[in-house]
Amino acid sequence: MKYIFFGLLISIAFTYCKSQKSSQKYRLMAMKKVNGTTMVFDFNVEKDMTVFADSLNNLPKESPWPTFLFDACFDWKLAYWPNSHQPVSLRQMVVSKVTNRSVIEKILKDDDPLLRKICEYKSLPVPDSEKPFYELFRLRYAELNK
């Protein structure tokens, strides 16, 4: 009986490891330059950041802001990073996909202090972490007006 349980445990572990390896093998990847560095991203990261940006691009008038705008530590959602050794500015990825100028203007006119808040978490050097969402949108607005 003891050997059957042990054998069953080994076979379950082997099956789990094999399925994990095969799912990693077929994962779709994308290369992209971020702040002058070529990085590898899961297509899901690009897709997820596009969803966040689209929530702003398609925001109806008089609608409240999506809650992620008030998350100063949005960049530290490690599940979206290519790996733990390549921190990326998720906020910059979202902001760079926002093309709706009227929404950006509305953000720049908003005086909510949470839009200007900087995350206090400083253990990893994340690009643009010293800039709040407000500053990133100000730079994006200038870029769109060139």
C-alpha positions, -999 to 999 in steps of 0.1 A, spaced: 0 0 0 28 24 9 45 17 -25 13 24 -44 9 58 -28 46 66 -34 43 55 -71 11 75 -75 28 106 -60 58 102 -84 36 98 -115 16 129 -106 47 150 -101 62 138 -134 30 145 -153 28 180 -138 64 188 -146 60 175 -182 29 197 -187 46 228 -174 76 222 -197 54 218 -228 33 249 -220 65 270 -217 78 256 -250 49 270 -270 46 303 -252 45 332 -278 71 359 -273 76 394 -287 108 415 -288 104 452 -282 127 482 -275 119 498 -241 140 528 -232 167 518 -256 170 482 -244 156 452 -264 134 431 -241 114 400 -246 77 402 -236 50 377 -235 23 386 -260 0 385 -230 19 415 -214 14 436 -245 -23 424 -247 -29 432 -210 -13 467 -213 -34 473 -244 -65 465 -224 -55 491 -198 -48 517 -225 -80 509 -243 -100 515 -211 -87 551 -214 -89 554 -252 -126 543 -251 -136 560 -219 -171 576 -222 -175 612 -212 -184 617 -175 -172 582 -166 -149 578 -136 -113 570 -141 -102 534 -141 -88 524 -107 -53 515 -121 -46 552 -126 -46 558 -89 -21 529 -83 12 546 -79 29 511 -76 13 498 -108 49 492 -122 55 466 -94 30 441 -107 57 415 -111 35 390 -129 36 412 -160 74 416 -161 94 394 -187 113 381 -157 123 393 -122 157 406 -135 142 429 -162 119 454 -145 98 474 -169 76 505 -165 42 490 -170 28 525 -166 49 537 -195 37 508 -216 1 518 -210 6 555 -215 24 550 -248 -7 532 -261 -31 560 -251 -40 580 -282 -72 598 -270 -61 634 -266 -93 645 -249 -88 619 -222 -52 629 -217 -63 666 -215 -89 656 -189 -62 637 -169 -39 668 -170 -67 690 -157 -75 666 -129 -61 678 -96 -64 645 -78 -32 640 -57 -32 603 -64 -23 610 -100 8 628 -89 18 602 -62 51 583 -66 54 547 -53 77 544 -23 88 509 -32 124 514 -44 141 479 -41 144 475 -79 154 501 -105 122 503 -126 124 528 -155 104 560 -150 95 550 -114 104 585 -103 76 599 -125 39 598 -115 12 589 -139 5 626 -143 40 633 -156 40 603 -180 7 616 -195 21 652 -197 50 638 -217 27 617 -239 5 647 -246 36 667 -258 46 637 -279 12 635 -296 12 672 -303 45 672 -323 
